[in-house]
């Protein structure tokens, strides 16, 4: 679960946007903040195009 002092789960609306071949950014709709990997956890940070802000989805077959 992602949480910050500014996170309101009742109003959370996430946006997943293509950011290149096979990669995406994940952010809060209407804001310039995206999920960013920082020291092995995720924080919302201003979008800057860094590799720490790019995410891939992989299908898992069980």
Buried (B, 14 or more C-beta within 10 A) or exposed (E): EEEEEEEEEEEEEEEEEEBEEEEBBBBBEEEEBBBBBEEEEBBBBEBEEEEBBBBEEEEEEE
